[in-house]
Amino acid sequence: MLVQLTRFQKGAIACAVMTLGLAACASTPIPNEKIAVAKASVQRAEQSGAPELAPVEMAAARDKLARAEKAAADRNAEPATQLAEQANVDAELAEATARQQRSHKAAVEFDSSMQALRSESMRATQPTQ
């Protein structure tokens, strides 16, 4: 069965479809909170020494944060949300990498100190001639 629509009905359907489309776009809020969380993570990572100890991860976090902010300014909520979440994860990875690098350095320094103490102890216990 073929239904014939009047010009008015076609216009009403087109208007309804456009309204639904605009409502769907408007229902996705700009992720200001996620961007703020990502900014805080980037700042924590910077303070933890990540720019020197995890430069690749830090650069990725900063880049994605900047892109998230641009997408939010352009009212592109979905990419802004995704980029903010990725920036947050990258910043956390940078911070964890920096923490791991510092721990590794401390362990190497500790091992070196222990080796020096062992050597000194061995010299002290050897009989003098």
C-alpha positions in Angstrom: 0.0 0.0 0.0 1.5 3.3 -1.1 0.7 6.3 1.0 0.6 9.7 -0.6 1.8 12.6 1.6 0.7 16.1 1.1 3.2 18.9 0.8 2.3 20.0 4.3 2.8 16.5 5.7 6.2 16.2 4.0 7.2 19.6 5.5 6.0 18.6 9.0 8.0 15.3 8.8 11.1 17.2 7.6 10.7 19.7 10.5 10.3 16.9 13.0 13.4 15.1 11.8 15.4 18.3 12.0 14.1 19.0 15.5 15.0 15.6 16.7 18.5 15.9 15.1 19.0 19.3 16.8 17.7 17.9 20.1 20.2 15.0 19.9 23.1 17.4 19.4 21.9 19.6 22.2 21.6 16.7 24.6 25.3 15.9 24.5 26.8 18.4 27.0 30.2 19.8 26.6 32.5 17.8 28.9 33.8 20.7 30.9 34.2 18.5 34.0 36.3 15.9 32.1 38.5 18.6 30.6 39.0 20.0 34.1 40.0 16.5 35.4 42.4 16.1 32.5 44.0 19.5 33.2 44.5 18.6 36.8 46.1 15.3 35.8 48.4 17.1 33.4 49.4 19.5 36.1 50.1 16.7 38.6 52.2 14.9 36.0 54.2 18.1 35.3 54.8 18.6 39.0 56.0 14.9 39.3 58.8 15.5 36.9 57.1 13.8 33.9 58.3 16.4 31.4 61.9 15.2 32.0 61.3 11.6 32.9 58.3 10.7 30.5 58.5 13.3 27.7 56.6 11.2 25.1 53.7 10.5 27.4 53.6 14.1 28.6 53.6 15.4 25.1 50.7 13.1 24.2 48.7 14.3 27.2 49.3 18.0 26.5 48.4 17.5 22.8 45.1 15.7 23.5 44.2 18.2 26.2 44.7 21.0 23.8 42.6 19.2 21.1 39.9 18.5 23.7 39.7 22.2 24.6 39.5 23.1 20.9 36.8 20.6 20.3 34.8 21.9 23.3 35.2 25.5 22.1 33.9 24.4 18.7 30.9 22.7 20.5 32.0 19.2 19.4 31.1 17.3 22.6 31.8 13.8 21.5 35.4 14.3 20.4 36.0 16.7 23.3 34.9 14.0 25.7 37.1 11.3 24.1 40.1 13.5 23.9 39.8 14.7 27.5 39.5 11.1 28.7 42.6 10.1 26.6 44.5 13.1 27.9 43.7 12.1 31.5 44.9 8.6 30.9 48.1 9.8 29.1 48.8 12.2 32.0 48.4 9.5 34.6 50.7 7.2 32.5 53.3 10.0 32.4 53.1 10.5 36.2 53.4 6.8 36.8 56.3 6.5 34.4 58.1 9.4 36.1 57.4 7.7 39.5 58.8 4.4 38.2 61.9 6.2 36.7 62.6 7.8 40.1 62.2 4.5 41.9 64.5 2.8 39.5 67.1 5.5 40.0 66.8 5.3 43.7 67.2 1.5 43.6 70.4 1.8 41.4 71.8 4.4 43.8 71.0 2.1 46.8 72.6 -0.9 45.1 75.7 1.2 44.4 75.8 2.3 48.1 75.5 -1.2 49.3 78.3 -2.4 47.0 80.5 0.4 48.3 79.7 -0.6 51.9 80.5 -4.2 51.1 83.8 -3.3 49.6 84.7 -1.1 52.6 83.6 -3.8 55.0 85.8 -6.4 53.2 88.8 -4.1 53.4 88.2 -3.5 57.0 88.1 -7.2 57.9 91.2 -8.2 56.0 94.2 -8.7 58.1 96.9 -6.1 57.8 100.5 -7.2 57.1 
